[in-house]
Amino acid sequence: MSAHDHHNPSNHHPHVMPLSMYFGVGFGLIILTVITVWTAKFMPEQIYHYTNMMITPTIAIIIAMIIASIKAALVCLFFMHLKYDKPLNRLTFISGLFFLSLFFIFTLADTLTRDTTPTPAVHEYMPEEFKTITGKPPKPYWVPAWPGYDDHGYKISVHDHDGHDHGPNGHKH
C-alpha cells in the first residue's frame, strides 16, 4: 500500500465526544424547542400585554425560524460531527443549504408577487369548448358492470356442491 492510500484504516481517527457533551446539546435543543414554541405561539400576545407594542405573527415566526436554525446548527455540528470533520465535508453541507435557501427565496419571491385572491376565469375571452370546463363539473353517472363481474370489478365465481369453480358462464374447467 502506498503512503497516499485514503482507505487505510490507520489514517482514520474518529473523534470521540464525552457523553456529557451529548446530554448538554440535547438539553439545549429541548430548551430551544420550548423557546421556539413560545415565540411562535405566545410571544406577540405577551409583548402586546406588557408593552402595548404590536408584533405581527410573521415577525414571531421569523424569530422562531432563527431559533430553529440555531437548533439545526447544533445538531449538524455535534451529532453529525461536522465540527470535527474535514473542511470539504463542511463546505459540501453548507453549499447544499445555500442552494436550498435559493430555492426557497425564489419560491417566496414568486408567491409574494401574486394577488391574495385568485382571479376568476373570464368567460368572454374563452373559446366555447373551454367555457364548459371552467363551470361546475358534471354529475357522475353509473356504469353497469360487465357480465360475470360485480360492481367493484371483481370476477364473480360460481361454485358447485363439490367446491369446483365453474366461472361466470357455468362451464366446468
Secondary structure as UniProt FT lines:
FT   TURN            3..4
FT   TURN            6..7
FT   HELIX           9..11
FT   HELIX           19..41
FT   HELIX           43..51
FT   HELIX           57..74
FT   HELIX           75..79
FT   HELIX           82..84
FT   HELIX           87..112
FT   HELIX           123..125
FT   HELIX           128..131
FT   TURN            132..133
FT   TURN            147..148
FT   TURN            151..152
FT   TURN            161..162
FT   TURN            167..170
//
